[in-house]
Amino acid sequence: MKRKREADKAAELNLDTSKPTAVFEATTGRAYTVTVALPGSIIANALTPELKSLLASQIARALAVFCVDEVVIFEDGQGNQRQNDKQSYHQNGDNGYTGYSDPNHFLMHLLSYLETPPFLRKHLFPMHPNLKLAGSLPSLDMPHHLRSNEWCRYREGVTIGQQTEEHGKKKKRRKDDNPPEELTLVDVGLPRKVSVPASIPSNTRVTVKLPDGQAAFDGGTGIVAASAIAPSVPREESGYYWGYTVRAASSLSAVITECTYPDGYDLTFGTSERGAPISDLTKSASDQIQVPNFNHMLIVFGGVAGLEVAVEADDELRKMNVKEPRTLFDYWVNLCPGQGSRTIRTEEAVWLGLMGLREVVLSNGR
């Protein structure tokens, strides 16, 4: 009866209770980034296709909830331990299921698919055995997963063709006229298409910046001029969380040495049950964060056997005589001191780590 009264009251006030109230709100531009790195071998530890897909979804949910900007999937030498399992799933060529034969590829495939706005997936992801169960996974529902009735100046879209006449209007040209401007049409999930002044191949994902105000899209059938921008612009200009990028690394050392940011990662965390308690990052007296400000933070998680096996499998680290993973990081932390279970699974460690370091991230630049 109580629930019915609450529902009736909401109806009287014309409230839409089907939508969540915790909607991301952009404030000011954000220059810093957060990167998570983990081995794809964790997929090999899941026994069935259903569990493998669910595991990838749990990782993706954590990345979305804590606004992670980049995820790196690295090789730790443990991914092919179950390569002979379920031979029926092994097929030759790129169209085969890779949950058993190539766990790194499978995890990257699922993470990339889940990060993509739903209306774009049919254009960017052909049917594939890896994605057979993706439709049953929880949605990430990130700020760039916009509905057609939601307005934001930035949107993700897919290119759908070229256009040579300005804004689609044909006009007579004289011999001394400049060549017509090359335009690309983009479907951004709105009733009207947009064009950007660039030549971009079809079926390419692109981030666009729309004209000021929603009035340009209210009514009418014409094409609206927009500009193509880097995917980082919504974050840097307006503070929007705009999803994560997915990168592959051939080893643990490659996570750091192949960093896509010009100045690299300037704050790094390695995680282990043999590390210092994460609570040590705060002063007991003032409860203030001791960790320095950063531009690009990196948090690295190990697989079933920890980061130690990743060091052993890394040829470059062997050449440098590196034996202890703790020497690779600024901080070597234990995410859950006094744990009751003998092991903490990687998908659990990701949630624990991002929650434990949340204040470090939010206090950056204060």
Disulfide bonds with the S-S distance in Angstrom:
none
